[in-house]
Amino acid sequence: MAVIEHNSSSTSLTLGESQSVIAPTSNPFSSASTGQGSAEKKTSWDPVEPAASSSEDVSTPDYPTGLRLWLILISLFCSVFLIALDMTIVATAVPAITDDFQGLQDVSWYGVAFFMTTGGFQSTWGKVYKYFPLKRSFITAILIFQAGSLLYAVAPISAAFITGRTIAGICASGFSSGSYTIVAFIADAKTRPKYTGFLSAVYGIASVLGP
């Protein structure tokens, strides 16, 4: 009779001429609290209870109301009014500007400089509003716009006039897109279309009054 023992496990294998006995290890399904070598198998399949859901209240955004809301809206209306006014006011003044500067070769840039920069820097100001504070960026765009407007208002030559129009156009794209961005922060989804319509109406009025 030969005996083969495996020290790595608790199972011993005995080989004989007429019988072979396998002594298994403890039953993994048996209850560990009994301590008896009974053949009864006990399996516990208790369902896992789901974790208790947290009862946190979803806080609603705090939108401005009353006088504060209307002060913000009036500021946005004035901003859009300035943009539309600058876009259209030069159209009827081009002959007088050309006579004053005596520069017929630059006549096409008087209006194009503003429109080209206004459209070209929309995405740039979108990134500015994404990575920098919205209010400060908006006010900065207005201040630089006013500086550019002052420059082309007192320009002694056509080059200074075009430069001022270019600066004003770059910043006009800033508070043009910023006005509609601010609407999303001061009103809920139901009233945003109404305020956006007001901005568009102001733009239309200024476009008519400008020329």
C-alpha positions as CSV (number, residue, x, y, z in Angstrom):
1,M,0.0,0.0,0.0
2,A,1.4,3.4,-1.1
3,V,0.5,6.7,0.4
4,I,0.8,9.9,-1.5
5,E,0.5,13.1,0.6
6,H,0.2,16.6,-0.8
7,N,1.4,19.1,1.8
8,S,0.0,22.0,-0.2
9,S,-3.5,21.0,0.5
10,S,-5.4,19.2,3.2
11,T,-6.4,16.3,0.9
12,S,-4.7,12.9,1.4
13,L,-5.0,10.2,-1.2
14,T,-4.6,6.5,-0.1
15,L,-4.3,3.9,-2.8
16,G,-4.9,0.2,-1.9
17,E,-5.5,-3.0,-3.6
18,S,-9.2,-3.1,-3.0
19,Q,-10.3,0.5,-2.1
20,S,-9.3,4.1,-2.6
21,V,-10.3,6.7,-0.1
22,I,-10.4,10.4,-0.8
23,A,-10.7,12.5,2.2
24,P,-12.1,15.9,1.0
25,T,-11.5,19.1,2.7
26,S,-14.3,20.9,4.5
27,N,-17.4,21.6,2.5
28,P,-17.5,25.2,1.4
29,F,-21.3,25.2,1.5
30,S,-21.6,23.9,5.0
31,S,-22.3,26.1,7.9
32,A,-19.1,27.0,9.8
33,S,-21.0,27.5,13.1
34,T,-21.9,23.8,13.5
35,G,-18.4,22.3,13.8
36,Q,-19.8,18.8,13.1
37,G,-18.9,16.6,10.1
38,S,-22.5,16.1,9.0
39,A,-23.2,15.5,5.4
40,E,-25.9,18.0,5.3
41,K,-25.2,20.9,3.0
42,K,-26.5,24.3,3.8
43,T,-26.4,27.0,1.3
44,S,-27.4,30.5,2.0
45,W,-28.4,32.7,-0.9
46,D,-29.6,35.8,0.8
47,P,-30.6,38.5,-1.7
48,V,-28.5,41.6,-1.6
49,E,-30.5,44.6,-0.4
50,P,-30.1,47.7,-2.6
51,A,-28.3,50.6,-1.0
52,A,-30.6,53.2,0.4
53,S,-31.1,56.1,-2.0
54,S,-30.0,59.4,-0.7
55,S,-32.7,61.9,-0.2
56,E,-30.8,64.9,-1.4
57,D,-33.0,67.7,-2.7
58,V,-32.1,69.0,-6.2
59,S,-31.5,72.6,-5.8
60,T,-33.1,74.9,-8.4
61,P,-31.0,77.7,-9.9
62,D,-31.4,81.1,-8.3
63,Y,-32.5,83.3,-11.2
64,P,-32.8,87.1,-10.6
65,T,-36.2,88.6,-10.4
66,G,-37.9,92.0,-10.2
67,L,-35.8,95.1,-10.5
68,R,-32.5,93.2,-10.7
69,L,-33.7,91.2,-13.6
70,W,-34.9,94.2,-15.6
71,L,-31.7,96.1,-14.9
72,I,-29.7,93.2,-16.4
73,L,-32.1,93.1,-19.4
74,I,-31.9,96.8,-20.0
75,S,-28.1,96.6,-20.0
76,L,-28.3,93.8,-22.6
77,F,-30.7,95.8,-24.7
78,C,-28.3,98.7,-24.7
79,S,-25.4,96.5,-25.7
80,V,-27.3,95.0,-28.7
81,F,-28.5,98.5,-29.6
82,L,-24.9,99.7,-29.8
83,I,-23.8,96.8,-32.0
84,A,-26.6,97.3,-34.5
85,L,-26.1,101.0,-34.5
86,D,-22.4,100.7,-35.3
87,M,-23.1,98.1,-38.0
88,T,-25.4,100.4,-39.9
89,I,-24.5,104.0,-39.0
90,V,-21.5,104.1,-41.4
91,A,-23.4,103.1,-44.5
92,T,-25.0,106.5,-45.1
93,A,-21.9,108.4,-43.9
94,V,-19.4,106.8,-46.3
95,P,-19.6,109.6,-48.9
96,A,-18.9,112.3,-46.2
97,I,-16.1,110.3,-44.7
98,T,-14.5,109.7,-48.0
99,D,-14.6,113.5,-48.8
100,D,-13.1,114.3,-45.4
101,F,-10.2,111.8,-45.6
102,Q,-9.7,112.2,-49.4
103,G,-9.0,108.5,-49.6
104,L,-11.2,106.8,-52.2
105,Q,-9.0,103.7,-52.1
106,D,-10.0,102.9,-48.5
107,V,-13.7,103.3,-49.0
108,S,-14.5,99.6,-48.9
109,W,-12.8,99.1,-45.6
110,Y,-15.0,101.6,-43.7
111,G,-17.8,99.0,-43.3
112,V,-15.9,95.8,-44.0
113,A,-13.5,96.2,-41.2
114,F,-16.3,96.1,-38.6
115,F,-18.3,93.3,-40.2
116,M,-15.3,91.0,-40.8
117,T,-14.0,91.2,-37.3
118,T,-17.4,90.9,-35.7
119,G,-18.0,87.6,-37.5
120,G,-14.5,86.3,-37.3
121,F,-14.1,86.6,-33.5
122,Q,-17.4,85.0,-32.4
123,S,-15.8,81.6,-31.6
124,T,-12.8,83.3,-29.8
125,W,-15.1,85.1,-27.4
126,G,-17.0,81.9,-26.9
127,K,-13.8,80.4,-25.5
128,V,-13.2,83.6,-23.4
129,Y,-16.6,83.1,-21.8
130,K,-15.9,79.5,-21.2
131,Y,-12.6,79.9,-19.4
132,F,-13.0,83.3,-17.8
133,P,-15.7,85.0,-15.6
134,L,-18.6,85.9,-17.8
135,K,-19.4,89.3,-16.2
136,R,-15.8,90.6,-16.3
137,S,-15.3,89.4,-19.8
138,F,-18.5,91.1,-21.0
139,I,-17.7,94.4,-19.3
140,T,-14.1,94.2,-20.7
141,A,-15.5,93.8,-24.2
142,I,-17.8,96.8,-23.8
143,L,-14.9,99.0,-22.6
144,I,-12.6,98.1,-25.4
145,F,-15.5,98.6,-27.9
146,Q,-16.0,102.1,-26.6
147,A,-12.3,102.8,-26.9
148,G,-12.3,101.6,-30.5
149,S,-15.4,103.7,-31.2
150,L,-13.7,106.8,-29.7
151,L,-10.7,106.1,-31.9
152,Y,-12.6,106.1,-35.2
153,A,-14.7,109.0,-34.1
154,V,-11.7,111.3,-33.7
155,A,-9.6,109.7,-36.4
156,P,-7.6,112.3,-38.4
157,I,-6.8,109.9,-41.3
158,S,-8.5,106.9,-42.9
159,A,-6.0,104.4,-41.4
160,A,-6.9,105.4,-37.9
161,F,-10.6,105.2,-38.8
162,I,-10.2,101.7,-40.1
163,T,-8.2,100.7,-37.1
164,G,-10.8,102.0,-34.7
165,R,-13.5,100.1,-36.6
166,T,-11.5,96.9,-36.5
167,I,-11.1,97.2,-32.7
168,A,-14.8,98.0,-32.2
169,G,-15.7,95.0,-34.4
170,I,-13.6,92.6,-32.4
171,C,-15.2,93.5,-29.1
172,A,-18.7,93.9,-30.7
173,S,-18.6,90.2,-31.4
174,G,-17.7,89.7,-27.7
175,F,-20.7,91.3,-26.1
176,S,-22.9,90.3,-29.0
177,S,-22.5,86.6,-28.2
178,G,-22.2,87.5,-24.5
179,S,-25.7,89.1,-24.4
180,Y,-27.3,85.9,-25.5
181,T,-25.1,83.8,-23.2
182,I,-26.2,85.9,-20.2
183,V,-29.8,85.3,-21.0
184,A,-29.2,81.6,-20.3
185,F,-28.1,82.5,-16.8
186,I,-30.8,84.9,-15.8
187,A,-33.9,83.1,-17.0
188,D,-35.3,79.6,-17.0
189,A,-35.9,77.6,-20.2
190,K,-39.5,78.8,-20.5
191,T,-38.8,82.5,-20.5
192,R,-35.5,82.5,-22.4
193,P,-37.1,82.6,-25.9
194,K,-39.1,85.7,-24.8
195,Y,-35.9,87.6,-23.7
196,T,-34.1,86.4,-26.8
197,G,-36.9,87.8,-28.9
198,F,-36.6,91.2,-27.1
199,L,-32.9,91.3,-28.0
200,S,-33.7,90.6,-31.6
201,A,-36.3,93.3,-31.6
202,V,-33.9,95.8,-30.2
203,Y,-31.4,94.9,-32.9
204,G,-34.0,95.5,-35.6
205,I,-35.0,98.9,-34.2
206,A,-31.4,100.0,-34.0
207,S,-30.8,98.8,-37.6
208,V,-33.6,101.1,-38.7
209,L,-32.5,104.0,-36.6
210,G,-28.8,103.8,-37.5
211,P,-28.9,105.0,-41.2
